Amino acid sequence: MAIKIYFMKNKEVEIYNTVSEYNKMLNHETLHPLVSVIDFSKSDPICQHLRQFGFYTVFLKDVMCGDMQYGKHSYDYQEGTLVFIAPGQTYGISNAGTYIQPAGFALIFHPDLLKGTNLGKNIKDYNFFSYEVHEALHLSEKEREIILECFKNIKHELEQTIDKHSKSLIVNNIELFLNYCMRFYDRQFITRDHINQGVIGKFESLLNDYLTSEKPKNIGFPMVHYFAEQLNLSANYFGDLIKKELGVSAQEFIHNKLIDVAKDQIFDSAKSISEISYNLGFKYPQHFTRLFKSKVGVSPSEYKSLN
């Protein structure tokens, strides 16, 4: 099958829908139609391009790589970096025409491999496939060894004759690998605690400014993705960071802060409950009342009368 090409902002993007198409480009043997472990040191030199994949891709970068494009952003990768790319995401280097000898490893697996499996049901729980490029996972040497061992075990299974156990063993090893990545991301959140605290401080400031401005009326109810964008983070990474640091989801934190502001406004005799709800970004007062009651235990009107 020929590689499809389209243009994104006047930049050529190659599309690889299957594992075999990508293996062929690298002159890498396809041992299984839905999954592959690639050692780039053994591949042919490749032409640098923006590329879009129809499968899950994990790159382990072993050398410095400059000006990689991922989604809407560019990033200069460091050694020992794991990059996760979901199907449909765009990735690569835009200076097409330059050939390089890549280094490092990749694990690629097609969504069809996961059909009917536990991992297929839970793949959306691995939020890092939706992280932005600057939120990549930076490995310690020990962590890198564990990742390479996971790749080795998957590759070993791919080299066996396919039988009724093959799929479950391959998928289980991929799931083990992803679970290690979740553990390592937890470690990264902890070791970057000073950075995370700065993010939380900025988030709280942005939220306070939002709720005390005209933005709720003009933009609407404060949403997680709005604050993630303001902080130059993906919504998933931002949500995971808040959950790990504060113990509540970003949405719940927003709701709690909003209710605190609402409590103050309820005692302003010049404002009706409907006016308060609109001021806080609710389209309908009953939605505000429902949220308030779920958080406080009584309706806004009852809260006012009780206090």
JOSULVEN-V825304 format. One record per backbone hydrogen bond with DSSP energy under -0.5 kcal/mol. CO is the residue of the C=O (numbers start at 0). NH is the residue of the N-H. E is the energy in kcal/mol with one decimal. If there is no record, write none. Layout:
# JOSULVEN-V825304
co/nh/e
CO/NH/E
CO/NH/E
This chain:
# JOSULVEN-V825304
co/nh/e
3/14/-2.9
5/12/-3.3
7/10/-1.2
10/7/-3.0
11/49/-0.9
12/5/-2.2
13/15/-0.5
13/51/-2.9
14/3/-0.9
14/16/-0.6
15/53/-2.5
17/21/-1.5
18/22/-2.5
19/23/-2.5
20/24/-1.7
21/25/-1.4
22/26/-0.6
22/27/-3.2
23/26/-1.0
25/43/-1.8
28/30/-0.8
31/34/-0.6
32/18/-0.6
33/109/-2.9
35/107/-2.6
37/39/-0.7
37/105/-1.9
38/41/-1.9
39/42/-1.3
45/99/-2.4
47/96/-0.7
48/92/-1.3
49/13/-2.7
50/90/-3.0
51/15/-3.0
52/87/-3.3
55/108/-2.2
56/84/-3.0
57/106/-2.3
58/60/-0.7
58/82/-2.4
59/104/-1.9
60/79/-2.0
60/80/-1.1
64/76/-1.2
67/74/-2.0
68/91/-2.2
69/72/-2.0
72/69/-3.0
74/67/-2.5
74/76/-0.8
76/64/-1.1
77/80/-0.6
79/138/-2.9
80/60/-2.8
80/82/-0.5
81/136/-2.0
82/58/-2.4
84/56/-2.5
85/88/-2.1
88/52/-1.0
89/70/-2.6
90/50/-3.9
91/68/-5.1
93/95/-2.3
94/97/-1.1
97/47/-3.3
99/45/-2.5
99/101/-0.8
103/39/-2.1
103/40/-0.5
104/59/-3.1
105/37/-2.9
106/57/-2.3
107/35/-2.4
108/55/-2.4
109/112/-1.9
109/113/-0.5
110/113/-1.2
111/114/-0.9
113/116/-2.1
113/119/-0.5
116/120/-1.3
117/121/-1.4
118/122/-1.4
121/124/-2.4
122/125/-1.4
124/126/-1.8
125/128/-1.8
126/129/-2.8
127/130/-1.0
128/85/-0.7
131/134/-1.7
132/135/-1.4
135/137/-0.6
136/81/-3.3
136/138/-0.6
139/143/-2.5
140/144/-1.9
141/145/-1.7
142/146/-2.4
143/147/-2.5
144/148/-1.9
145/149/-2.1
146/150/-2.3
147/151/-2.4
148/152/-2.2
149/153/-2.2
150/154/-2.7
151/155/-2.4
152/156/-1.8
153/157/-1.9
154/158/-1.4
156/159/-1.1
162/165/-1.2
162/166/-0.5
164/168/-2.3
165/169/-2.7
166/170/-2.9
167/171/-2.5
168/172/-1.7
169/173/-2.1
170/174/-2.7
171/175/-2.2
172/176/-2.2
173/177/-2.4
174/178/-2.2
175/179/-2.1
176/180/-1.9
177/181/-2.0
178/182/-2.0
179/183/-2.6
180/184/-2.4
181/185/-2.0
182/186/-1.9
183/187/-2.2
184/188/-2.6
185/189/-2.0
186/190/-2.8
187/191/-1.4
189/192/-1.6
191/194/-0.6
191/195/-2.7
192/196/-2.7
193/197/-1.1
194/198/-1.8
195/199/-2.6
196/200/-2.3
197/201/-2.1
198/202/-2.6
199/203/-2.7
200/204/-2.0
201/205/-2.8
202/206/-2.7
203/207/-2.4
204/208/-2.5
205/209/-2.4
206/210/-2.5
207/211/-1.3
209/212/-1.3
209/215/-0.7
213/217/-2.2
214/218/-4.2
214/219/-1.5
222/225/-0.5
222/226/-1.3
223/227/-2.2
224/228/-2.2
225/229/-1.9
226/230/-1.5
227/232/-3.0
228/231/-1.4
233/237/-2.7
234/238/-2.4
235/239/-2.5
236/240/-2.6
237/241/-2.4
238/242/-2.2
239/243/-2.3
240/244/-2.3
241/245/-3.1
241/246/-0.6
241/247/-0.5
242/246/-1.4
248/252/-2.3
249/253/-2.3
250/254/-2.6
251/255/-2.6
252/256/-2.3
253/257/-2.7
254/258/-2.4
255/259/-1.8
256/260/-2.1
257/261/-2.5
258/262/-2.5
259/263/-1.4
260/264/-1.9
261/265/-2.2
262/266/-0.7
263/266/-0.7
264/267/-2.0
266/268/-0.9
267/270/-2.2
271/275/-2.3
272/276/-2.3
273/277/-2.1
274/278/-2.4
275/279/-1.5
276/281/-2.6
277/280/-1.4
280/220/-1.1
283/286/-1.2
283/287/-1.2
284/288/-2.6
285/289/-2.2
286/290/-2.1
287/291/-2.8
288/292/-2.5
289/293/-1.9
290/294/-1.6
291/295/-3.1
292/296/-1.7
298/302/-2.7
299/303/-2.1
300/304/-2.0
301/305/-2.1
302/306/-0.9
